[in-house]
């Protein structure tokens, strides 16, 4: 149960960090165009796109973590202990 809680928190953290990163990138592009003289344009569709793609990226990050942890557990059970002598 403790491990499931960790994965749920990882999922939430990775989704939020991905959404935040995409919003910063979109804001950076909007500021670039503002400084270029074309006006500040940050449409609501960009916000929706950042949320959707951030959740997709967060899901992929969490899934990759789970798969790699399962591979590590399987490999640890498969290897016999080595003698240090």
Phi, psi and omega in degrees: 000323179295323180291322178296319177300319179296319179291323177295317178294322176298318178299313180296314181297316183291324176296312181295320180291324178292318178298315180297318179297317180293325176293321177295319178296316177296320177294323177296320177293319179296320178293322177300313179292328176296315180291333178287340176109008182266002180092158180276116183231104175232087186290160180293333177296328177295322177295315178297318180297320179296321180292315181294309182292330176294321177292323177296315180294320178296321177295318179295320178296315181294317179297318178297320178297316179297315181297315181294325177293321177293322176296318178297318178296319180294318180293326180292324179284334184280326183283130174283154179294140182268146177277136181270001182272000000 
